[in-house]
Amino acid sequence: MSHDTQQLMTQLRAIVGDAGLVTDTDQQAPYLKDWLGKWQGRVAAVVRPANTAETAEVVRLCHVTHTPIVTQGGNTGMSGGATPDDSGAQVILSTTRMNRIRDVDPLNNTMTVDAGVILAHAQQAAQEVGRYFPLSLGAEGSCTVGGNLATNAGGIAVLRFGNMRELALGLEVVLPDGRIWSGLRGLRKDNTGYDLRDLFIGSEGTLGVITGAVLKLFAQPHARATAWVGADSLEQLVDLLARTRARCGERLVAFEMMSAASLALVLAQVADTRAPLAQAAAFNALIELADTEDSGLQQMLEDVLGQALEEDLIGDAMFCASQAQSAALWKLREGISQAQVRAGKVIKHDIALPISSLAPFTQAASQAIAGAGIVGCEIINFGHLGDGNLHFNVMIALSSTYDEVKHATLVLNRLVHDLVTKMNGSISAEHGVGQLRRDELKHYKQPLEMELMMRIKQAFDPNLIMNPGKLV
């Protein structure tokens, strides 16, 4: 360890104490590798400040010493946005000790939390006062509110409630020079200039460290109706989505899609799962309605799907009669990421398209991949049909070499992302850009957009210490 590094460690320890500084390599290990195991880095230290004031002191020190900072929440990301490089010169700033529920205001329908609060704990705090925080992800038991904001996370309820940009009213942020911007205002209307909040949401730690947030709360839903349907084509499910939305309105909170290959993968890799329908379907949908009171939700859903069955729009349907049955269906949907990791090497495409383009895209992309010459690849197509977000993944053999994966990734990314761009879509819908899509973003983003993003980055972070090598 160089003299400069030793001096930095001494100064960091003086700010956060022994409990807030991790220098032992074994103890650092969980912070240095992403959840998918794609990226591995080294750091001078993992710094774990206990509050905003300590965070500000840490960032100010790093600003003066030009020490690069990688902010990390629950480390559950899919794009390598919270993983350090292998230089050993960076520090990880972990927000996990900042885990206070600062305030819950049921009358204003808001909750103010530290950035390190685990999403499931935020959900529970809302429930304890008869309110509902709707963001729901497969990683909600580990991911943090700050990470959700930094990546503008989506999840299964975007169709009804929107993503994190719609669910946050105010932020508290430590700027790259260590100053604290306090924008913790629980206001639905505030036309007093540029919306700084929106700059930090989705910025992936490149403009500052989010340390707190005011979140929107909603009335607690007390009634739900859930069903699983099978169809022969994606076009049929898109038609069914339109019918369900027209009949059920805002009661429709989720419309998830899984291809036959996606469902088969989960059934093979995840314990205690079973097929919902007697006959396998080419495309499946998991549909859920919710309301604050039981206003005939089950009958409403049965009416919509019954008519669809009569018209042969769908082939079969299963209605849940209990919470246990509903949980079993959601286990199928939420088990896909785990199943993919177990079964093969996955080239992930987290894309967004106009809903009207989902079926044409799927057909065209499937044909392009079939002709790409990648041996043994299988399309694992699933996602949030209701908001146009597909996880159009391609799985290759678990035994594939690094060079084989690299080649397949380059070929398939170009095929898929060219088609997405042609159809006015986005190459990153909810997982963020990170380091996974950084170079792709430069290829597909309009030059003027990239120029404006870089100007914003340089204005906020002239020393370029905030999460270097990610996003921009």
N, C-alpha and C positions, 0 to 999 in steps of 0.2 A: 504494500500500500504506500503510495507516494505521500510526501509531506503535505501536499495540497489536499489530497483525499483525507488524510488523517485530520487535518484542520477542519475540513468540511464536516466530518463525522462528529467531531467535538462540538462544533457549533450547532449541528442538528440535534444532538443529544441534549444540549442546554435548552433547546426550545421544547422538545417533546418528551424528554425524560427517557429512562431505560425502557419503559413499557411501550414507547412510541417509536423505537428505532430497532430495526431488524438487520443485523449485519452478518449473522451466522448463515453460511450457504445452505445448510440443510433446512433451516427455518424459512429461508427465502424461497425455497423450491416451489411451493404452491402458487406463488405470485409470478413466477418467471415463465410459466407455460400456459398457453391458452386452453380452454375447455376441450377443444377438438384435437389438441395435440399437434397442431400444424406448425406452431411457432414456439421457439425457445430462445430466451435472452439471458443477459447477465446485467446486474446493476451494482452500483457502489453501495446502495442501501435501499431498504424499504422503509419509508417514513409513514407513521400512522398518527397524525395529529388527532387530538381529542375534541377540538372545536374549531370554529372559524378563525379565532384570533391566532391560534397556533398555526393553522393552515397559512394564514397571511404572512406570518413570520418565516415559515419554511419557504414559501414562494418568493418572498423578498430576498432571502439569502441566495436562493438559486438564481434569481435575476442578477444580483450583483456579481456572483461567481460564474455566470453563464453556464449553469448546470442544467442539462435537459431534464424535464419532468414528464413522466408518464402517469397520468391520473388513472386510478383503478378503483372500481366498485366491487361488485361480487365476482368479477372475472368469469362471467358466463357468456361473453360475446362470441359471435360467429365469424368475425372478420379480422381478428388480430389487432383491434384498435387499442387494446389495453395491455399489450405485450411489449416489453422493451426490446431493443436491438441487442446484438451480442457484443457491443463495444465495452460494456462495463462502466461506461461514463455516465449513464443516466441514473436517475433515482425514480423509484415508484412512489407516488403519493397515494396511499390507500386511505379511503374514506370510511373504512368499516368501523372505526371507533366513534365516529360521529353518527350516533344512532338514536337520537332523542326525537320523540314526538313532542314538538315544542308547544303546539296549541291545536285544539279542535274547536271549531265554531259551528255548531249545528244550525244556528239561525242564518248564518251567512253561507252555509254549505261549503265550508273550506276547512282545510287542515294544513298546518305548517309543520314541516318535518326537516330534520337533518338529511343531507344527501346520502349518508350511509345507512339509512333505515331500509331494512329488507322489505321488498314489495309486499310480501305476505303479512308482515307486521303492520304496514300501513293499511292494508285491507281490513285487518282485525281491529285496528284502532277506530276506523270508520264504523265498523259494525257495532262496536260497543256503545256508540251513541245513536244507533238506529239509522246510520247513513251507509252509503255504498261508494267505494272507490273501484271503478270498473276495469282498470287495466289488469289483464290476466295473461300470464305467459307460462310456458312449461317450466321455466326456471324461477318462478316467483318465490320459491322458498330460499333462494340464494342471491338473486339479482337485487340491486339496490336502486332506490329512487333516482339518485344522481346519475347512475349509469343509464337508466331508462331515459332520463332527460337528455343526456349527452348523445344518445343514439336515436332520439325521437322514436322510442319503441312503440310497437303497434299491438300485436297480440290478437286474441280471438274476438274482441268486442269492438273493434274499430268501426264496424258497420253501423253500430248504434251510437257509440260515444266518442269516436275519434281516437287518434293516437296521442302521445304525450304532449304534443304541441297544443292540442285542444284541451288537455286535462290540467294544465299548469297556468295559474294566473300570475304568479310572481316568482322571482328568483333572487337568491343571494349568491354573489360570485366573487371569488378572489381573482383579481386581474393579474396578468403576468408580471407586473412590477410590485405586487404585494398589496396594493390598495383593495379595499372592500367596496363593491357596489351592492348596496342594499336596496333591492327592488321587491321586497316581500309585501306587496300590496294585494289584498284579496278583492280586487275590483274587477267587475266585468266590463266597465267602461272607463277608459283612461286615454283620451286623445291629447296627450301633451308632448307630442314629438315622435321621434323614431322609436320603434318597439325594440329596445335592446334585448328584452327577454328572448325574442325569436332568433336573435343572432347566436345566442349560446345554446339553445335547444337544437340538437342535431350537429353541433360543432365538434363533437368527439374529443373534447379536451384540448383543442388546438387554439382556443381563444381565452381560456381561463378555467378555474376550478369551481364548479358548482358546489356550494356548501349547504344550501337550504332552498326550500321551495314551498310555495303556497299551492295546494292542490284542490281541484274542484271535487266536491262530494255530491252525491245524488240520493234520492229516496231509495230506501232498501227494497229490492224486489222480493216479494213474498210468494209469488206464484211463477212456476216455470212449466213449459211443455217442450219435450225433446223427442225428436224422431230421427231415424236413419233411413235413407232411401237409396235405391239402386237404379241406375239408368244406363242406357246403351251408349250415350254420347254426351260430350260436354255441352253441346248445343242444348240438349234437353234440360240439363241442370241450370243453364243460364236462363232459359225460358221459365223454369220453375222458380228461380230466384225472383224474377220480375213479378210473377203471379203472387208469390208469398209476400213480397214487399207491398204490393198493391192492396192485398187483403188485410195484412197485419200491421202495416205502418211501422211505428217505432217500437212496437213490441218485438219485432225481429231483431235479436241481438247477435246471432251467429249463424253463418251459412258457410260451413267448412267443406272442402272437397278433398277426396282421396281417390286416386286411381286404383285399379285392381292390383297393380304391382306394389303400390304403397301399402295397401291393406295386407296383402300376402306377406310382405316383409315384416310387418309388426306381428302378425300372427305367428310367424316362424321364430322371431327373436325375443319377444316380450312375454314373460310368464303370465299365466292367468288371464289370457285373452281368448276370445272366441268370435267367430264370424257372426255378425248380426242377422244376416239373411241366409235363407236356405240355399240360394243359388248365387254364385259370384257375379258381380256386375262390373262392367267396364269402368264405370265411374260411380262414386258414392258421395252422398252429401249428409253431413250431420247438421241438423237444423234445430235451433233453440229459440223459443219465445220467452219473454219475461215481462212481468208487470208488477206494480205495487200491490195489486189485489187480484184475486182469481176472477177475472172477467170472461170466463169461458175460453181460456187459452187452449186447452186440450181440444175442445170441440172445433175451435177456429182452425187449428193445425190439421185436424182430421178432415175437415171440410176441404181445405186446399189440396191436401194430398189425395183425398178420395177422388176428387174431380180429375186430378192428374193421372191417377190409376185408370179411371174410366176411359180417359182419352188416350191411353197408352203412352203418355208422356214419360212416365217412369214405370219400371218393371215390378218393383216391390217396395214395401215400406214396413218399418217396425216402429211402434210407438212405445215410449217408456211409461211404465206403470208405477215406477218408484225411483227414488233418488239413487238407489244402488244400480239400477239399470242405466240411468243417465251417466253415472260415474264410469260404468264399464265402457260406454261408448266413447266418452271423452278420453279414457285411457288409450283407446285405439288411436285417436287423433294425436294425442300428446306423446305417444311412444315412438313416433317416426324417427326423430333425431337420434334417440338412443339406439334404435334398431339399425339405422344406417351405419353408425360408428362400429357396431358389432359385425356387420355383414360385409363391408367392403370399403374401398376408397371412394370418396364422394366428391364430385365436382359440383359445387353448389351454385345455383342461380336464384337469387332473391329478387324477383322482378315484379314490376307493377305495370299493368296495362288497362286501357279502358275495358270495362266489362264486356262490351260488344266485340272486342278483339280477342278475348281469351280463347275461344274455340278455334278461330282461324290460326292464331299463333301456335296453339298446341299441335294442330295438324301439320302446319308447315315446318315447325321446329323438329317434330318427330321424324318427318321425312328427311330433313337435312341431316339429322344425326344418324339415321339408318344408312345414309350414303357416305358417311364421313370416314369409314374404314377403321373405326375404333373397335377392336375385337372384344366381344363379350360385354359390351356396355348395356346397361338397362336404365331406362328412364323412370325415375321416381318422382311423379308429378302430384303435388298436393298443395294446399294453401287455403287462403282466406278468399273464397270465391266472391263473397259479398262486397269486398272492397277492392277487388281486382289484383290481389297480391298472390302470385304463384311462387312456390318453391320448386322450380323446374330443374330438379337435380338429376345428375347422371352418375350412376354407380358402376365402378369397374372392380375387378377382382381384388380381394384383400392382399393377395400376393404380388400385386403390381409393384414394379420397381419405381424408384424416384423419377427416373427418366421417362418411364411410361406414363406416370401420372402427370408430369410436367407437359409432355407432348399432348396428351388428351385434354388437359386443361386449356392450353393455348388454342387448340383446334375448336373445342366445343364452346369456349367463351366467345370466340369470334362469331361462330354460327348463331348462337343464341342471342348475343347482344346486338349484332347487326340487325337481326329480325325485330328485336324489341324496339330498337331505335327507329327502324322503318315504320313501325306501328305506333309511334309517338308514346312509347313507354319509358320506364326508368330501369336502369340496371341495378339499382339498390332501393328496395322498398322499405324494409324495416330493420335490417341487421346492421346498417351503417356501411361506410366505405372501408375504414380502417386501413390496413396494408393489403388486404385481399383484393380490393377493387381500386386502389389508388391509381395505378397506371391505366386501368380501363377507364376510369373517370376522365383522365386527361385526353383519352382517345375519343370519347363520346360526348363530353360536355362541350357546349359552344365556346369558342375561344374567348368571347366577350364575358361569358359567365365565369370562366376560369380566371380571367384578368381581374374581375371585380372581387372574386373570392380571395385572390392573393393580396389585393389592396387592403381588404378588411383584415386579413391575417397580419400583414405588416404594420397596420395601424395599431392593432391591439398588442402585438407581440413582436416588436422590432428586433429583439435578440433571438427570436425563433427558438425559444426553449420549450414551448408547450407542445408536447406529443409530436416531436419531429418524425418525419417519415410516414405520417398517417394523413389521410384525407387529401390534403393539398401538397 
